[in-house]
Amino acid sequence: MRVLVDTNLLIAYLLKPREDSFVNILLDEVVEGRVTLLVPEALLTEIEQTVKRKPYLLNMISETQLHQFLVLLHSLCEEIPLITEAIPPITRDPKDDYLIAYAVIGQADYLISGDKDLLILETVGAVSVVDSGQFRQILRNG
């Protein structure tokens, strides 16, 4: 099963890294080989830039913690090559279009997000757009 996770869920994990969190459960599945986590370089860049440009995040997430998390993601995940062409508009929020494009190019089964602008799509091509609760249920039913 191939998945791409939206930045908002990864940053939420950095804010409250709990053992029973969605990201920990997902990373366990990745380590066990049941899930392939897709990570475009653009997503790693967005995580880093978002944390560094928002003072309240930088106060709660140390640079060391951020760096270690990005290295972990990079080491566990399949990197999706950079998209160099124009990305067509798909979502209500143009800043989210790149996630859909990378999910399609990476042949993801699921794009996991908490963003309503993405969740409203439900499906794009062969990619199902689900929230973390829905994905936990998919894993349970696995």
VENFENMO-V126264 format. One line per field, one symbol per residue. phi: phi as a letter, one per 30 degrees, with the letter a starting at -180 (. if undefined). psi: psi as a letter, one per 30 degrees, with the letter a starting at -180 (. if undefined). burial: I if it has 16 or more other C-alpha atoms within 10 Angstrom, else O. A space follows every 50 residues. Layout:
BEGIN
phi: ???
psi: ???
burial: ???
END
This chain:
BEGIN
phi: .cbbcdeedddedddbdcdcdeddddddddddidbcccbdedddddeddd ddcceddddcbdddddddddddeddcccdceddcddcddbcdcedceddd ddddddhddbccacdddcdddibbiccccbcddddedddddf
psi: kklkkleeeeeeeeeijlegleeeeeeeeeefgfkjkkjkeeeeeeeeee effjeeefffjleeeeeeeeeeeefflkkklkkflkkkkelfjfffeeee eeeeeghkekkklgjefeefeekjbgkkjlleeeeeeeeef.
burial: OIIIIIIIIIIOOIOOOOOOOIIOOIIOIIOOOOIIIIIIOIIIOOIIOI IIOOOOIOOOIOOOOIOOOOOOIIOOIIOIOOOOOOOOOIIOOOOIIIII IIIIOIIIIIIIIIIOOIIOOOIIOOIIIIIIOOIOOOOOOO
END
